[in-house]
């Protein structure tokens, strides 16, 4: 979906853009320097600029076909709406192609063995001894975290994994 980044809107604000039927935005104008999709949170989708329904004009400075202030007749409005819809289609199509190529690249990298996760924190060789000391309350948690060089969340995750491993070995 093509996004129009609003540089200037008068007399309406962005929160009224997608609320057809309210009189607060009638006669407003949305001015944009260029018509490209930027994808930032400040952008508004083209669907928000249904010029007939919400009663505003769209003015793209570098594309005179997208100035709905001129040519208020049926042909002018038709051409502006058609160009907006075509640009929206092209932008949406391009985004879908980018996502597809990205997914293909990720799949190819994974097939080659590339890991995308963070590197796993290994437990020290004396982890079992540290746990035993901690469970006897003779070693504080802060000391174990420092010796293991891991966060509290990672410690508890490794502790849970260790206990599951111990339980599996006991059942055998």
C-alpha positions in Angstrom: 0.0 0.0 0.0 1.4 3.4 -1.0 1.9 5.8 1.9 1.6 9.5 1.7 3.7 11.3 4.2 1.8 14.4 5.3 3.9 17.6 5.3 1.0 20.0 5.8 -2.6 19.5 6.4 -5.0 22.3 6.9 -7.4 22.6 8.7 -7.6 18.9 9.7 -5.3 16.7 11.7 -4.2 13.2 10.9 -6.5 11.6 13.5 -9.5 12.7 11.3 -8.2 11.4 8.0 -9.9 8.0 8.1 -13.1 9.2 9.6 -15.4 9.9 6.6 -18.5 11.8 7.3 -17.1 14.2 9.8 -17.2 17.9 8.8 -14.0 18.8 10.7 -11.8 18.0 7.7 -13.9 19.3 4.8 -11.8 21.6 2.6 -8.5 20.5 4.0 -5.4 19.7 1.9 -2.6 17.1 2.4 0.6 18.3 0.8 3.4 15.8 -0.1 6.7 16.6 -1.7 6.9 13.3 -3.6 4.8 10.1 -3.9 7.0 7.3 -2.8 6.3 4.7 -0.1 8.4 5.3 3.0 6.8 2.9 5.4 7.3 5.0 8.5 4.8 5.3 11.3 4.0 8.9 10.4 2.7 7.9 7.0 -0.9 7.5 6.1 -2.1 4.9 3.7 -3.5 6.0 0.4 -6.9 4.5 1.3 -7.1 7.3 4.0 -7.1 9.8 1.1 -10.4 8.9 -0.5 -10.7 12.5 -1.7 -14.4 12.3 -2.5 -15.4 10.5 0.7 -13.5 12.6 3.3 -13.6 15.9 1.4 -9.9 16.8 1.3 -7.4 17.5 -1.5 -4.1 15.7 -2.0 -1.2 17.7 -3.5 2.0 15.8 -4.5 4.4 18.6 -5.5 6.5 16.6 -8.0 3.6 14.9 -9.7 0.9 17.3 -11.1 -1.4 14.3 -11.8 -1.8 13.9 -8.1 -2.9 17.4 -7.3 -6.7 17.0 -6.7 -7.1 20.8 -6.2 -7.0 21.2 -10.0 -9.5 19.5 -12.3 -12.4 19.2 -9.9 -14.4 17.8 -12.8 -15.1 14.1 -13.2 -12.1 13.5 -15.5 -9.6 15.2 -13.1 -10.9 13.4 -10.1 -10.9 10.1 -12.0 -7.3 10.6 -13.1 -6.0 11.5 -9.7 -7.8 8.6 -8.0 -6.5 6.2 -10.7 -2.9 7.4 -10.4 -3.1 7.0 -6.6 -4.5 3.4 -6.9 -1.8 2.5 -9.5 0.9 3.8 -7.3 -0.6 2.0 -4.3 -0.7 -1.3 -6.3 2.9 -0.9 -7.5 4.2 -0.1 -4.0 2.3 -3.1 -2.5 3.5 -5.4 -5.2 7.1 -4.3 -4.6 6.8 -4.9 -0.9 5.5 -8.4 -1.5 8.4 -9.1 -3.9 10.9 -7.8 -1.3 9.4 -10.0 1.4 9.5 -13.0 -1.0 13.1 -12.4 -1.9 14.0 -11.9 1.7 12.3 -15.2 2.7 14.2 -17.0 -0.2 17.5 -15.6 1.0 16.8 -16.6 4.6 15.9 -20.1 3.5 19.0 -20.4 1.4 21.2 -19.2 4.3 19.6 -21.6 6.7 20.2 -24.4 4.2 23.9 -23.5 4.3 23.8 -23.8 8.1 23.8 -20.0 8.9 22.4 -19.5 12.4 20.2 -16.4 12.9 19.7 -16.8 16.7 21.9 -15.2 19.3 24.8 -17.4 20.2 23.9 -19.8 23.1 25.5 -19.0 26.4 27.3 -22.1 27.5 27.2 -23.1 31.2 30.6 -23.5 32.9 32.0 -26.9 33.6 31.3 -26.6 37.3 27.6 -25.6 36.8 26.4 -28.7 38.7 28.6 -27.8 41.7 27.4 -24.2 41.6 23.8 -25.3 41.6 24.4 -27.6 44.6 26.1 -24.8 46.5 23.2 -22.4 45.6 20.6 -24.9 46.7 22.3 -25.3 50.0 22.2 -21.5 50.3 25.9 -21.3 50.7 26.4 -19.4 47.5 24.3 -16.3 46.6 22.6 -16.0 43.2 24.6 -12.9 42.4 27.9 -14.9 42.8 26.6 -17.7 40.5 25.5 -15.1 37.9 28.9 -13.5 38.0 30.8 -16.8 37.8 28.5 -18.1 34.9 28.6 -14.7 33.2 24.9 -14.8 32.5 21.7 -12.9 33.4 19.2 -14.2 35.9 16.8 -15.2 33.2 19.4 -17.2 31.4 20.5 -18.8 34.6 17.0 -20.0 35.4 16.5 -21.2 31.9 19.8 -23.2 32.1 18.8 -24.5 35.5 15.4 -25.7 34.2 17.2 -27.4 31.2 19.7 -29.0 33.6 16.9 -30.3 35.9 15.0 -31.7 32.9 18.1 -33.4 31.7 18.7 -34.8 35.2 15.1 -36.1 35.3 15.4 -37.8 31.9 18.7 -39.5 33.0 17.1 -40.7 36.2 14.2 -42.4 34.4 16.5 -44.4 32.2 
